[in-house]
Amino acid sequence: MLHKINKIRKYLNLLMAYMRASKFTTTPFVRIIPTDRCNLSCSYCWQHNNKSIEIKEQEYKLIIEKAKKMKVGMINFLGGEPLIWKYIYSAIELCNKYNIMSDITTNGTLLNEETLNKLGESGLDSLNISVDGKTTEKNIELLKNNLRFINEVRKKYGIIVRINAVLYKNNFEEL
């Protein structure tokens, strides 16, 4: 029950952030790239060398606290691959504590029963799985293997799950 009440609080916060943004110069969203590192090498992506710059623990706490003060409605974690970042679960927990919706975009290759449950327990609201290019077959196979777990956490924690692909001229035929 508490889980559902927290979801309602976060949705109300997001709604208020949108309403403020329509009248004032504010932003309803903050996008954070916590790490440049990635476990794939998609041809369209700039994340190839893994000489990463990562947000440190104190830095992400300051960013999320500032987002709270700015009355931001949602924080999107992007990358690189955000599941590689060691603070992803605690950052999502902090968003949850402040009634800020959290969204993560992942290539899906690190998703399994354990990581999906950790994301749900942390308070994740939205999971975007990007299936792109030459890794498409591998990603789809992983998704098939994890579909039951994805569906379980979606139901158990109320996580919105999206699957998308980046289309461009070099991968159009693959998808």
C-alpha positions in Angstrom: 0.0 0.0 0.0 2.8 2.4 0.9 4.4 1.7 -2.5 1.2 2.9 -4.2 0.9 6.0 -2.1 4.5 6.9 -3.0 3.7 6.4 -6.7 0.8 8.8 -6.3 3.0 11.4 -4.6 5.5 11.1 -7.4 2.9 11.5 -10.1 1.5 14.5 -8.4 5.0 16.0 -8.1 5.5 15.4 -11.8 2.2 17.0 -12.7 3.0 20.0 -10.6 6.4 20.3 -12.3 4.7 20.3 -15.7 2.3 23.0 -14.5 5.1 25.2 -13.1 7.0 24.8 -16.4 4.0 26.0 -18.4 3.9 29.3 -16.4 7.5 29.8 -15.3 11.0 29.2 -16.5 11.5 25.9 -14.8 12.1 22.4 -15.9 10.0 19.3 -15.1 12.9 16.9 -16.0 16.6 16.5 -15.3 18.7 14.1 -17.3 21.8 12.7 -15.6 24.6 10.8 -17.4 26.2 9.1 -14.3 28.8 7.3 -16.4 30.2 7.4 -19.9 31.1 3.7 -19.7 29.2 1.1 -21.7 29.5 -2.6 -22.1 28.6 -2.4 -25.9 30.0 -0.5 -28.9 27.1 0.5 -31.0 28.3 2.2 -34.2 26.1 5.3 -33.8 27.2 6.0 -30.2 30.1 8.1 -29.0 30.7 5.9 -25.9 33.5 3.8 -27.4 36.7 4.3 -25.4 35.5 3.7 -21.9 37.8 6.4 -20.5 35.0 7.3 -18.3 34.0 10.3 -16.3 31.7 9.2 -13.5 29.6 11.1 -11.1 30.8 10.5 -7.6 28.5 9.7 -4.6 28.6 13.2 -3.1 28.0 14.8 -6.6 24.9 12.8 -7.4 23.5 13.6 -3.9 24.0 17.3 -4.5 22.4 17.1 -8.0 19.3 15.2 -6.7 19.0 17.6 -3.7 19.2 20.6 -6.1 16.5 18.9 -8.3 14.3 18.6 -5.2 14.8 22.3 -4.4 13.9 23.2 -8.1 10.8 21.0 -7.7 11.8 18.8 -10.6 9.3 16.0 -11.4 11.5 13.3 -13.0 15.1 12.4 -13.2 16.2 10.3 -16.2 19.4 8.3 -15.9 21.1 7.8 -19.2 24.6 6.8 -20.3 26.8 5.1 -21.3 25.2 2.2 -19.5 23.8 3.5 -16.2 23.6 -0.1 -14.7 27.4 -0.1 -14.7 27.5 2.9 -12.3 27.9 1.6 -8.7 25.5 4.2 -7.2 22.5 3.7 -9.5 20.3 2.0 -6.9 21.1 4.5 -4.1 20.5 7.4 -6.6 17.1 5.9 -7.4 16.3 5.5 -3.7 17.1 9.2 -3.1 14.8 10.2 -6.0 12.1 8.0 -4.4 12.7 9.6 -1.0 12.2 13.1 -2.5 9.1 12.0 -4.5 10.9 12.5 -7.8 10.0 10.0 -10.5 13.0 8.1 -11.8 13.6 6.7 -15.3 16.5 4.7 -16.6 17.5 4.0 -20.2 19.6 0.8 -20.5 20.7 -1.5 -23.3 19.2 -4.3 -21.3 22.2 -6.6 -21.4 22.7 -6.3 -17.6 19.1 -7.0 -16.7 18.4 -10.2 -14.9 16.1 -11.2 -12.0 18.5 -9.7 -9.4 19.0 -6.3 -11.1 15.3 -6.0 -12.0 14.3 -6.6 -8.4 16.9 -4.2 -7.1 15.6 -1.5 -9.4 12.1 -2.2 -8.2 13.1 -2.2 -4.5 15.0 1.1 -5.1 11.7 2.7 -6.3 12.3 2.9 -10.1 9.3 4.3 -11.9 10.2 3.8 -15.6 12.5 1.4 -17.4 13.4 2.1 -21.0 15.2 -0.8 -22.8 17.0 0.3 -25.9 17.5 -2.5 -28.5 19.8 -1.2 -31.2 21.9 -2.2 -34.2 24.3 -5.1 -34.3 23.4 -6.1 -30.8 19.8 -6.5 -31.6 19.7 -10.3 -31.7 21.7 -10.5 -28.5 19.4 -8.0 -26.8 16.2 -9.7 -28.0 17.4 -13.0 -26.7 18.2 -11.5 -23.4 14.8 -9.8 -23.3 13.1 -13.1 -24.1 15.0 -14.8 -21.3 14.1 -11.9 -18.9 10.6 -11.3 -20.0 9.0 -13.1 -17.1 11.2 -11.2 -14.6 10.4 -7.9 -16.4 6.7 -8.6 -16.2 6.9 -9.6 -12.5 8.7 -6.4 -11.5 6.4 -4.4 -13.6 3.4 -5.8 -11.8 5.0 -5.9 -8.3 6.5 -2.4 -8.3 4.4 -0.6 -10.9 7.3 0.1 -13.2 6.4 1.4 -16.6 8.5 -0.6 -19.2 9.2 0.6 -22.7 11.3 -1.0 -25.4 12.7 1.2 -28.1 15.3 1.3 -30.9 17.4 4.0 -32.4 17.0 3.9 -36.1 19.6 5.3 -38.5 20.8 4.5 -42.0 23.4 1.8 -40.8 21.0 -0.3 -38.8 17.7 0.2 -40.6 17.9 -3.2 -42.3 18.9 -5.0 -39.0 15.8 -3.9 -37.0 
